[in-house]
């Protein structure tokens, strides 16, 4: 239900040093082509670590969903429409956008939550082109699944299929929320019978991965090679690194079969390659995958309708914005899946 729009709102302020306070900001008024959203939910993300510890000049939050509270001139989205916010404010006109690669926009105008105010506030101002409407009976928390959990990982699967169409096994390094989302999207897109080995060092997340159908490997206790053998595999067709850790990337690459593909999703450390044995001889591919394309959202919405209960397992904690300090502390301790701030 929409609330009357006030002139000011109280929003979290990321001070740095792991401290979040609250301060007042004016509620923005939508201009031409803009929508003002009453935020219902926003998910926490590991990419906000820098903002939590180093501070932010803007209100963070790049996995937001809510309801259109006001619409500026020239828009066509009715007030009251529920939906989610695509992170990147793409121009829609450049070479990349014309081909549908909105995640590679050559004239990107903003990254919501990073250089303009995002979804941890009560209201969020966005350009209409980044708003994606969802079903009227879908909650804002459910709609956030379309973003990093489904969007980023579904894009990673599609990137892998450019190199290897006949994926019959996979490994995911890192069982944080992105890794759990990758596990889920591999199962949804390629079949629930697909063997997916998933690694981490945190038992909580590995237990959750196992409940979701993954084959867990605690790499604090055994190597990926040993874990694969324990699960009846000697190699896999595709690897997906969500950890950003160089040693994890290397282990995933070493686990690949001939014609295998490694998709690097987690930002962070590097990967050392010896070209002939790593790539040329076995004809392997190593590719990057950055966020996702706006035009992938309709297919992912259909997946969400069909597999909502399965995907909701990834969300383990829901907290009010008044508890955002505790939410981030809990999240970075590691004993969570996806954590949602609900307004």
N, C-alpha and C positions, 0 to 999 in steps of 0.2 A: 504494500500500500504506500502511495506517495505521501510524503509529508509536505506541509507548506514550506516553501523555500525561504530560509532566513537570510539576513544580510551578511552574517559572519558565522563561522563554524570553528569548532575546536578540533585540531588535527595533531597527530604525532609529529614531533620534531626529532630527527636523528642528530644528536649532539656530537657524536663521536665517542670513542672510548667505551663503546658498549652501553651508552646511556640514551634512553629515549624519554623526552619530556613532552609536554603538550603546550601548544600556543594557539592563538586565534589567527585566522586568515579570513579575508573577505571571500564570500561565495562568488565565484566568477559568473558573469552574464554571457551566454553564448552569442557569438557574432555570426556573421554569414558562414554557412556551411558547418556550423558547430552544434554539438549536443552537450547538454549538461546532464550528467548521470548522477542519480542518487545511488551511491555504491551500496551493494548488499554484502559482498564478500570479496576478499583479496587474499591470494595465497602467498605464503612466504617462499623465498627462493634462495638457494645458495649463492647466487650472483649478488645478493644484497649484503653479503658479508662485509664488503668494503664500506658500504654506507653505514652499517651498524657500528663498525669499529673506527671509521675515519670521519663519519659525519656526512651530511647531505644538505645542500642548499635548497633542494626541492623536497616535496613530500614523496617518499618512495612508494612502490607498489606497482608492479607491471603485470600482474595476473588478476585483473579486476573484472567484476561483473556486477551489473545492477540494472536499473530501470531509467529510461529517459524521463527526466523531470522537466526539462525545458528544451526547446529547439529553436535555433537561430534561423534567420532568413535564408531561403534557398534550400532548406533541408526537406526531406520527404518522409523521414521516420516519425511516426506519431508519438506524442507524449504518452508514456505508460508502457512503451515497448521494452521488454526485457532483453538483455544481451550481454556479450562479453567484448572486451577491448583488445584488439590486436596491438601488440607492443609498438610496432614501427609505423610512424606516420609517413607512409609512402606517397610519392608525388602522383603516381598514376599515369605519367606521361613519358617517362624516360624509356630507354631501350629495354631495360630489365622489366619494368612494370608492364610494358606493352606485351611482353611474352609471358606475363604471369608471375615473374620472379620478384614479387614485392618485398621479399626478405633481402634482396640485393639491389634495392632502389638506389639509383645513382644521384638522387637529389633528396634524400631522406630529410624530413623536416623536424622530426623529434623522435625520441625514445621515451615513451610514457613511463614515469617513475624514476627515470635516470637524469634527464635534463629538463623535463617539465613535470609539473605535479602529477602524481599517480594516484593509485587507488586505495591507499591507507587513509585518505581523507574521507569526510562524509559525502562530499560531492567531487566529481572529476569532470573536467572540461576536455572534450576530445573532438577531433574533426570527424565528420560523419562517415568518411570512407573507412575508418578503422573499427567502426562499430559493427558487430555481427549479431543480428537478432536470433533469439532462440525461442523454443516452445514456451507458451504462456504458463504451462504447469511445471516448468523446470526452475528449480531454486537457483539463486546466484551461486551458492557453493557448488552445486552440480555443474553449472556453466563454466566455472573456473577450470574444470578438467579439460575443456577444449583447448586450453592454451599450452602451457609448458608440458603438462602430462601427456596429452594426446597429440597436440600440434607438433611440438618439437620432435617427439619420438616417432610419430607417423611419418614425418618428413625424413627422418633418419632411415626408416625402413625403405621408403621410396628411393632414397639415394643409393642404398645398398643394391636395390634391384636394377639400377642402371648398369651395374657391373656383374651381378650374379642373380640371374632370374630364377635359378633352381635351388633356392635356399632350403635345405632340409635339416639344418641344425645351426645353433647360434650360441655365442657367449656374450654376456653383458658384464663389463667390469665396472663395479660401483653399484650398490643397491640403495642409494639415496632415492629421493622422490623421482629424479629423472631416470635412474636405472630401473626402478619399479615400474615407471611408466613405459619404458622400453620393453620390459618383460611383457607387460599387458598388451601393448600394441603389436608385438611380434605374434602373440597368441591370437589376438583378434584378427589381424590381417592375413596371417599365414597358416593359421589353424592351431587349435588348442592341443593337438597331438605333437606339435613341433617341440623337440627337446631344446630347452634354453637353460644353459648353465649360467649362474649369476654369482659374482664374487663380491666380497666386502670383508671388513674386519669387525663389524658390529653385529653381534648375535641377534639383536632386536630386529634389524632390517632383514637379515637373512631368514629369520623365522617367518616374517611377513612374506618375503619372496617365495618361500616354500609353500605357504598356504595358497599363494596365487598360481602355483603350478611350476615354479622355477626349481632348478636343481642347484642347491646352494653349495658354495665353496668358501670357507673361511680361510683367506690367504694369510692370516696370522698363524694358522696351524698347519697348512699344507699348500703346496704350489698349485697353480692352475692346472699344470700337466697331471699332477697326482689326482686332483679333483675330477678332471675329465675322465680319467681311467676309472675312478670309483663310481662314476655315473655311467660307465659303459661306452665312453667315447674316446677316440684317440685324436680327433681333430674336428673342426667345425667349418661350415661354409661361410659364416659371417660373424664378425666381431663388432661390438658396439662399445666404445669407451665413453662412459659418462662421468668418469672420475676425474679426468684431467691429469692423472698421475702418470709420469713417464714410464715407470716400471710396469704399470697396468697395461698401458698401450702396447709395450713391448711383449708382454705375456700374451695378450690377445692376438697380436700379429703372429707370434710363434705357434699359436694353436690352429692357425688357418690351414685348410686344405689347399690343393692346387685350385686355381681360379677363385680363391677366397677373397673376401673384401673386408677391410677394416674401416669402419666409419667413426671418425673422431667428432664427438659431440661436446664433451666437456672441455672448456677452456682451461689453460694451465700450462703444464710442462710440455717438453718436446718429445721427439721420437727419433732415435738414431737408426738409420737404415744402411744396410749393405746391399746396394742395388741389385746385383746379379742374383744372389741366393734368396733375398727377401722378396723381390718383385719380378725380375725378368724371367728367371727359370720357372717358377711356379705360376707365372702370370697372375699374380695377386694385384689388388688395387688398394690404395690408401686414399680415402677422400674425407673431406670435411662436410659438416652439416650444420648450418646456422639457422636456428629458429625454424620457421616454416612459412609457406606461402598462404596468403589470405584465401586464395581459391581452393585450398584444401579443407577449409572449414565445413562446407556442406557435407562432404563425405564423412568427416569426423563426427559431425552431429548425428548422422545416421548410425555410426558405430556406437555413439554414446546412448542413443535410444535403445539399441539392442543389447548393450552390455553394461548398463549403468550400475547395477549392483556389484558386478565384478570390479569395475573401475573404482567405485566408492571405497573399496578396501584400502586404497592407497592413502585416503584421507584418514588420519588417525587422531587428530586433535582439532577442535574448533573452539576458538576463544574470542571474547569480545575485545574491541579495540582498547578498552581500558587495561587489558592484560597484555598489551603488545610487547612490553619489556620482557615479561616472563616467557611469552611465546618465542621470542628470538633466542633467549637463553636456552630454553628447552630444545629448540630446533638445532642449534649449533652444538649441543651436547651429543646429538646423533641418535637418540633413542626415540625417534618419531618416523612416521612416513611424511605425508604432506600435512602441513599445518595451515589452517585457514583462520583469518581474522574476519569475523562476521559483525556487521554493523547493526 
